[in-house]
Amino acid sequence: MTNKKRTNLLENATEEMLQIVNKKTMEAREGTIQGLTREKKEILKSHMGSASSKIDFNKVREWWKYDKDENEE
């Protein structure tokens, strides 16, 4: 086997492994990150009270996805 063939085989194997790892990572993330559902939004609105400022649900969603885990550590 020539070095060029060996290199091509390694590159193909590496690419396949990366695809598998990326797929598994995305599957794991889908199970852990959840946005606000309509029901959760209604609960949040019912507990807002008489606050003078509106809640930006986009910021809440971003906090839920990213900042929440950093603050818990």
N, C-alpha and C positions, 0 to 999 in steps of 0.2 A: 504494500500500500504506500502510495507516495505521500509526501508531506501535505500537498495541496488537498488530496482526498481526505486525509486525516483531519485537516483544519476544517474542511467543509462539514464533515460529520460532527465535529465538536461544536461548530457554530449552530448547526441544525438542532442538535441535542440541547444546547444551551437555550435556544429560542423556544423550543418546546417546553422546557422546564420553566422558563419565565412565564409562558402563557398559562401553564398549570398553576403556578404560584399566584399569579394575578387573579385567575378565576377563583381559586380558593379564598383569597383575601377578600374579593368582592362579595362572595357568598357569606363570609363571616361578618362583614360589615352590614350587609342587608338585614341580618338577624338582630343586630345590636342597636342600630341607629333608627329611631322612629321619629317622625315629625309630629306636629300637632294634628290630631284628627278633628273632625267637626265636633265630636262630643267633648273633647278636651277644650276646644275653643269656647264652647258654650259654658262649660264649667268655669273657665277662666273669666269669661265675661260676667257670669253671675256673682263672682267673688270680687269684682273690681270695685264695687261700691260707688262712691261719688267722687272719684278722682278727677281732677281737672284736666289731666293730660291723657290722651289715648294711648293704648298699648300698641306698639309696633310688633305685629306677629312675626314679621321677618326677623327682627332682632331676637325675639324669643326663640324662634326656630334655630337660628345660628348659635345662640347660647346653648340650646339643648344639644346640638350636634357636637360642638367643639369645646366651648369654655367650661361646660359642666364638669367634664372629666379632669380638667386641670385644677379646678377649684376644690375638688374632693381629695386631692393628694396631699 
